Amino acid sequence: MQAVAPEGIEARWYGGLAELPAFIPEAPEPAPPEVLRLREHLAAADAVLFCTPEYAGTLPGSLKNLLDWTVGTGDLNAKPAAWLTVAPPGRGDGAAATLASVLGYVGAEVDEAICTRLPLSRTDIGGDGLVVSPEFRAGATEVLLRLTARRRDSGTDRPDAAIH
Ligand SMILES: Cc1cc2nc3c(=O)[nH]c(=O)nc-3n(C[C@H](O)[C@H](O)[C@H](O)COP(=O)(O)O)c2cc1C
């Protein structure tokens, strides 16, 4: 997404999934450092784009754990959000359904019209680790533009829109 982000949109990857401790409701304050880092990351984002595999018919536990840390905190409340899946048609629907359900609990503003399936296979990945498929790259850019436009529609326009 960073490679295809058009000018004016900064795509930032949250890379701390594996460092997040397991969520427990009565966690002592202050929150663990990686949770604070997640909160800062989300607070800086104008919108959030999710891309996840499906494990055993639903979200990977690690992503559900991340989302559990946002329940009741307002981190994702009213945040424009969408998902992009690279799974082929007929795969990954359980993960998408669970994601939609959980994002509803945390108050994210998911726009179903932006949520997209752009199937990828391993041969679509170049030697540098980036997707080479022009269809995917164009589709991914379109997702960023539409998510950004939605944020602009909601009246929080900033020239340095950040999509996480
Ligand atoms: C533990 C595990 C469980 C999976 N469960 C599902 C599943 O329930 N439904 C599904 O469509 N894909 C499932 N997959 C496939 C993943 O969603 C994803 O497509 C796959 O890991 C990508 O593999 P690749 O990197 O080898 O292409 C599972 C993969 C793993 C590792």
The ligand as a Tripos MOL2 file, in Angstrom:
@<TRIPOS>MOLECULE
LIG
   31    33     1     0     0
SMALL
NO_CHARGES

@<TRIPOS>ATOM
      1 C1         -3.6580  -22.1030   10.3230 C.3       1 LIG1
      2 C2         -4.2950  -21.6950    9.0170 C.ar      1 LIG1
      3 C3         -5.6600  -21.7820    8.8850 C.ar      1 LIG1
      4 C4         -6.2990  -21.3980    7.6980 C.ar      1 LIG1
      5 N1         -7.6480  -21.4350    7.6110 N.ar      1 LIG1
      6 C5         -8.2450  -20.9970    6.4800 C.ar      1 LIG1
      7 C6         -9.6710  -20.9560    6.3880 C.ar      1 LIG1
      8 O1        -10.3970  -21.3330    7.2950 O.2       1 LIG1
      9 N2        -10.2380  -20.4860    5.2410 N.ar      1 LIG1
     10 C7         -9.4650  -20.0360    4.1880 C.ar      1 LIG1
     11 O2        -10.0430  -19.5960    3.1800 O.2       1 LIG1
     12 N3         -8.1130  -20.0600    4.2470 N.ar      1 LIG1
     13 C8         -7.4910  -20.5280    5.3560 C.ar      1 LIG1
     14 N4         -6.1210  -20.5250    5.4430 N.ar      1 LIG1
     15 C9         -5.3420  -19.9500    4.3320 C.3       1 LIG1
     16 C10        -4.9940  -18.5000    4.6780 C.3       1 LIG1
     17 O3         -6.1550  -17.7350    4.8300 O.3       1 LIG1
     18 C11        -4.1560  -17.8780    3.5640 C.3       1 LIG1
     19 O4         -4.8510  -17.9060    2.3630 O.3       1 LIG1
     20 C12        -2.8970  -18.6250    3.4180 C.3       1 LIG1
     21 O5         -2.2490  -18.7670    4.6550 O.3       1 LIG1
     22 C13        -1.9480  -17.9210    2.4520 C.3       1 LIG1
     23 O6         -0.9770  -18.8550    2.2040 O.3       1 LIG1
     24 P1          0.2560  -18.6130    1.2990 P.3       1 LIG1
     25 O7          1.0430  -17.5330    1.9540 O.co2     1 LIG1
     26 O8          0.9110  -19.9610    1.3450 O.co2     1 LIG1
     27 O9         -0.2630  -18.2740   -0.0640 O.co2     1 LIG1
     28 C14        -5.5050  -20.9460    6.6150 C.ar      1 LIG1
     29 C15        -4.0970  -20.8740    6.7470 C.ar      1 LIG1
     30 C16        -3.5090  -21.2450    7.9310 C.ar      1 LIG1
     31 C17        -1.9930  -21.1390    8.0520 C.3       1 LIG1
@<TRIPOS>BOND
     1     1     2 1
     2     2     3 ar
     3     2    30 ar
     4     3     4 ar
     5     4     5 ar
     6     4    28 ar
     7     5     6 ar
     8     6     7 ar
     9     6    13 1
    10     7     8 2
    11     7     9 ar
    12     9    10 ar
    13    10    11 2
    14    10    12 ar
    15    12    13 ar
    16    13    14 ar
    17    14    15 1
    18    14    28 ar
    19    15    16 1
    20    16    17 1
    21    16    18 1
    22    18    19 1
    23    18    20 1
    24    20    21 1
    25    20    22 1
    26    22    23 1
    27    23    24 1
    28    24    25 2
    29    24    26 1
    30    24    27 1
    31    28    29 ar
    32    29    30 ar
    33    30    31 1
@<TRIPOS>SUBSTRUCTURE
     1 LIG1         1 GROUP 0 **** ****
